[in-house]
Amino acid sequence: MSKDFSEAKSPIPFDKELLNVGGAYNRTNRKFTAPVTGKYFFSITGIVAFSASLPDISYFQLALYQNGGEIGRAFSDEMRDIGKHGTISFQSTLGLTKGDQIWPMISFIAPKVNLVGHGYTHFSGFLLDEDITWSS
């Protein structure tokens, strides 16, 4: 991510690709599409910025989605203070069928909270083991 992001219910935009062999990640729809059936590993890590002018407590929730269904969540919160940063991290190993789509999305974000871009938030996914079915 090159900018801070605070939009809930929309796939997180990652505009920089360090490696995208096979083009599985699509920057337009912000989703990873499994090129083959198999086992995949996904990870998202980032920093959450909490404003100094928060209510008593504020929080941020990120979720990983597969074909529109939620796989799991990561959570970060902060008590009212002088403005701080929290971390967020989520990893998952999934069995996917060719064409399945995976994406991280902010499921809840309080006002004056941002997911920090500028190289601090990363999403990765890769094939661990292709499922090859032999037929005679």
Buried (B, 14 or more C-beta within 10 A) or exposed (E): BEEBBBEBEEBBBBEEEEEEEEEBBBEEEBBBBBBBBBEBBBBBBBBBBBBEEBEEEBBBBBBBBBEEEEBEEBBBBBEBEEEEEBEBEBEBEBEBEEEBBBBBBBBBBBEBBBBBBEEBBEBBBEBEEEEEEEEE
